[in-house]
Amino acid sequence: MTCKRIEVEIETDDDGERFQLKPALDPYCARDVTLVVGSRKFYVNKQSLAVHSTYFNALFFGGYKESKQSEIEIKDVDPKDFGDLLDIFHGFEHAPLMDKVILFAKVEVGETFLQLAERFDLKIVSDRAESFLLRKWWRSKHECLRLADQYKLELLKKKAISMYQKNEDVEELWNSTDYEKISRQTLQVLWKKSLKFDS
């Protein structure tokens, strides 16, 4: 048997701007564990979560007592936020897309999901959150930069840095509350860019 190399060129009619969310797992796969968050219960598939998260991999297959339980309690999480987190993880298959887009209308709400994604090590959620935040209109470029830097969202960081167009923009950042929360490395990138503003 010989292998042939096939090259495929895909041409889109939307220059790649629109992002179609896909389910992170087979929607018909068996739910084999119940996660109890506050007063709510979430029926999930262990393997699907574990393959995307070192946190859940350790919880379900790491030899802890929880791995043998049919119900596992997750503490210190708002049940609604956790349910929305799972919707994002699953690609929103259980709810209209626009209902979930509204979740990112406020920065603090988007940041909640980034915090949860970081806590549960769900990079797929961070990536999906970033795709929405990239399309968001930002009232504050400083807030955008801080969020991108804090949660290591490189595409969003690139967008945020591009919003700094003049020295006054950088001076505003120095005097903002976001300044102290941004890493030195990112500030150096912005400072180097600012050197070209007057040239």
C-alpha positions as CSV (number, residue, x, y, z in Angstrom):
1,M,0.0,0.0,0.0
2,T,1.3,3.4,-0.9
3,C,0.4,6.7,0.8
4,K,-0.3,9.7,-1.3
5,R,-0.2,13.2,0.0
6,I,-3.3,15.2,-0.7
7,E,-3.3,19.0,-0.3
8,V,-6.7,20.7,0.3
9,E,-7.3,24.4,0.1
10,I,-10.3,25.7,1.8
11,E,-11.8,29.0,0.8
12,T,-14.2,30.7,3.2
13,D,-16.8,33.3,2.3
14,D,-16.4,35.2,5.6
15,D,-12.6,35.5,5.8
16,G,-12.5,33.4,8.9
17,E,-14.2,35.9,11.2
18,R,-17.2,33.8,12.1
19,F,-16.5,30.9,14.5
20,Q,-18.8,27.9,14.5
21,L,-18.8,26.3,17.9
22,K,-18.6,22.5,17.8
23,P,-19.6,20.1,20.6
24,A,-16.6,19.0,22.7
25,L,-18.0,15.5,23.0
26,D,-20.5,13.2,21.5
27,P,-23.9,14.5,22.8
28,Y,-25.1,10.9,22.9
29,C,-22.3,9.5,25.0
30,A,-23.2,8.0,28.4
31,R,-23.2,10.3,31.4
32,D,-21.4,8.2,34.0
33,V,-21.0,10.6,37.0
34,T,-23.0,13.3,38.7
35,L,-21.4,16.6,39.7
36,V,-23.2,18.2,42.6
37,V,-22.8,22.0,42.7
38,G,-24.9,23.7,45.4
39,S,-28.5,22.5,44.9
40,R,-28.0,21.5,41.3
41,K,-26.8,18.2,39.8
42,F,-24.9,17.9,36.5
43,Y,-24.7,14.6,34.7
44,V,-21.5,14.4,32.7
45,N,-19.2,11.9,31.0
46,K,-15.9,11.4,32.9
47,Q,-13.7,10.7,29.9
48,S,-14.9,13.7,28.0
49,L,-14.1,16.1,30.8
50,A,-10.9,14.3,31.8
51,V,-9.4,14.4,28.3
52,H,-9.6,18.2,28.3
53,S,-8.7,18.8,31.9
54,T,-6.0,17.7,34.2
55,Y,-8.2,18.7,37.1
56,F,-11.0,16.3,36.1
57,N,-8.6,13.7,35.0
58,A,-7.1,13.6,38.5
59,L,-10.6,13.8,40.1
60,F,-12.0,10.9,38.1
61,F,-9.0,8.7,37.5
62,G,-6.3,9.8,40.0
63,G,-7.0,7.3,42.7
64,Y,-8.8,9.7,45.1
65,K,-11.9,8.5,47.0
66,E,-14.1,10.6,44.6
67,S,-13.1,8.5,41.7
68,K,-15.3,5.6,43.1
69,Q,-18.3,7.8,43.8
70,S,-21.3,8.2,41.5
71,E,-21.9,11.7,42.9
72,I,-19.0,14.2,43.4
73,E,-19.5,17.5,45.1
74,I,-17.8,20.6,43.6
75,K,-17.5,23.4,46.2
76,D,-17.1,27.1,46.0
77,V,-18.8,27.5,42.6
78,D,-22.0,29.2,41.7
79,P,-24.3,26.5,40.2
80,K,-25.5,28.7,37.4
81,D,-21.9,29.7,36.4
82,F,-20.9,26.0,36.5
83,G,-23.9,25.1,34.2
84,D,-22.9,27.9,31.8
85,L,-19.3,26.7,32.0
86,L,-20.4,23.2,30.9
87,D,-22.5,24.7,28.1
88,I,-19.4,26.5,26.8
89,F,-17.4,23.3,27.1
90,H,-20.1,21.3,25.2
91,G,-20.2,23.9,22.5
92,F,-23.6,25.4,23.6
93,E,-25.4,22.4,22.0
94,H,-28.1,22.6,24.7
95,A,-29.0,26.3,24.3
96,P,-29.4,28.9,21.5
97,L,-26.1,30.4,20.6
98,M,-27.3,34.0,21.1
99,D,-28.4,33.2,24.6
100,K,-24.8,32.4,25.4
101,V,-23.3,35.3,23.5
102,I,-25.1,37.5,26.0
103,L,-23.0,35.9,28.7
104,F,-20.0,37.8,27.4
105,A,-21.8,41.2,27.1
106,K,-20.2,42.2,30.4
107,V,-16.4,41.9,31.0
108,E,-16.9,40.7,34.5
109,V,-19.1,37.8,33.3
110,G,-16.5,36.8,30.7
111,E,-13.8,37.0,33.4
112,T,-15.9,34.6,35.6
113,F,-15.6,31.9,32.9
114,L,-11.9,32.5,32.5
115,Q,-11.4,32.1,36.2
116,L,-13.4,28.9,36.2
117,A,-11.6,27.6,33.1
118,E,-8.3,28.3,34.9
119,R,-9.4,26.6,38.1
120,F,-10.6,23.5,36.3
121,D,-7.9,23.6,33.7
122,L,-10.3,23.7,30.8
123,K,-8.3,25.3,28.0
124,I,-11.1,24.6,25.5
125,V,-13.3,27.0,27.5
126,S,-10.6,29.7,27.6
127,D,-10.3,29.4,23.8
128,R,-14.0,29.6,23.3
129,A,-14.3,32.6,25.7
130,E,-11.4,34.3,23.8
131,S,-13.2,33.9,20.5
132,F,-16.2,35.8,21.9
133,L,-14.0,38.4,23.6
134,L,-12.1,39.1,20.3
135,R,-15.4,40.2,18.8
136,K,-16.5,42.3,21.7
137,W,-16.4,46.1,21.5
138,W,-14.2,47.3,24.4
139,R,-14.8,50.5,26.2
140,S,-11.5,50.2,27.9
141,K,-8.4,49.1,26.0
142,H,-6.6,48.8,29.4
143,E,-9.1,46.3,30.7
144,C,-8.8,44.3,27.5
145,L,-5.0,44.2,27.8
146,R,-5.2,43.3,31.5
147,L,-7.6,40.4,30.9
148,A,-5.7,39.1,28.0
149,D,-2.4,39.2,29.9
150,Q,-3.7,37.7,33.1
151,Y,-5.3,34.7,31.4
152,K,-2.7,34.3,28.7
153,L,-5.0,35.0,25.8
154,E,-2.4,35.7,23.1
155,L,-4.8,36.7,20.3
156,L,-6.8,39.0,22.5
157,K,-3.5,40.5,23.8
158,K,-2.5,41.2,20.2
159,K,-5.8,42.9,19.6
160,A,-5.4,44.9,22.8
161,I,-1.9,46.1,22.0
162,S,-3.1,47.2,18.5
163,M,-5.6,49.6,20.2
164,Y,-2.8,51.7,21.6
165,Q,-2.2,54.2,18.9
166,K,-0.6,57.2,20.6
167,N,1.4,58.2,23.6
168,E,-1.7,59.5,25.4
169,D,-3.1,55.9,25.3
170,V,0.0,54.6,27.1
171,E,0.0,57.4,29.6
172,E,-3.6,56.6,30.4
173,L,-2.6,53.0,31.2
174,W,0.2,54.1,33.5
175,N,-2.4,56.1,35.5
176,S,-5.1,53.3,35.5
177,T,-5.8,50.6,38.1
178,D,-5.1,48.0,35.4
179,Y,-1.4,49.0,35.2
180,E,-0.3,47.1,38.3
181,K,-2.1,43.9,37.2
182,I,-0.3,43.6,33.8
183,S,3.0,41.7,33.6
184,R,6.3,43.4,33.1
185,Q,6.8,41.4,29.8
186,T,3.6,42.8,28.3
187,L,4.4,46.3,29.5
188,Q,7.8,46.1,27.8
189,V,6.1,45.1,24.5
190,L,3.8,48.1,24.8
191,W,6.6,50.4,25.8
192,K,8.7,49.4,22.7
193,K,5.7,50.1,20.5
194,S,5.2,53.5,22.1
195,L,8.8,54.5,21.1
196,K,7.6,54.5,17.5
197,F,4.6,56.8,18.0
198,D,6.4,60.1,17.6
199,S,8.7,58.9,14.7
